[in-house]
Amino acid sequence: MSDMNYSSFVSQLCNQAQLSASDPFFQTQLPLIITDAELRNYRTLDLLDTSEIATGTMTAGNRSFALPSTNGTFIVAENINVITPAGTEPDAGTRNSLTPASQAYLDFSWPSVNGSSVPQHYTLFNQDTILVGPWPAANYIVEVIGTVRPPTLSTSVVTTILTEFFPDLFFAAAMVFTAGYMKNYGAMADDPKMAMSWETHYQTLLTDAKVEEGRKKAVTA
């Protein structure tokens, strides 16, 4: 099951589940099948390849900063660096690492734009936005390092980390969801039922994938 892409995934899924790719009900469920399989794997494996470094630019006098999303939405921002001097790219300037703090601390210490300077602290306001203190005195470039949620497999995103490196695991997870959609509890083997059998297969593959992913991280530690 190597070199999987969107088209081959859909073809293999329909073949295994004995479904028609042109079935409008299947087409409605297909994005849900893909999303369920992707999120299950991303959340469970914490893949090294979902690590990302991205940059954005703060606006002087505005303590709110939207995390960059060019290569995926940040799920966990592990390090946030403000680069000085203002307007300097990370590798050409100095990284000033921000320290996490509560919003109450930021509000108390820097209640207004007065005293703007190079930010020292940040807090997560929501999934996509941080607040900083002091407020930025210039349009500083910000470097964000963390875990992103990659774009979802689709007709426009024909391959993903999962289809390239974990196609068997991704396919097994998709089949678990598909079995439920079909309400088909006929057997993959005579016993156990189809969904349970694919779930067992998925768990076996997951154990192996965790070992492989752990070895990657041990090498980079």
PyMOL commands that set and color helices and strands:
alter all, ss='L'
color gray80, all
select helices_A, chain A and resi 6-17+24-45+48-50+90-92+103-109+161-165+167-182+194-220
alter helices_A, ss='H'
color red, helices_A
select strands_A, chain A and resi 51-57+64-66+73-84+94-97+99-100+121-126+129-133+141-149
alter strands_A, ss='S'
color yellow, strands_A
deselect
rebuild
show_as cartoon
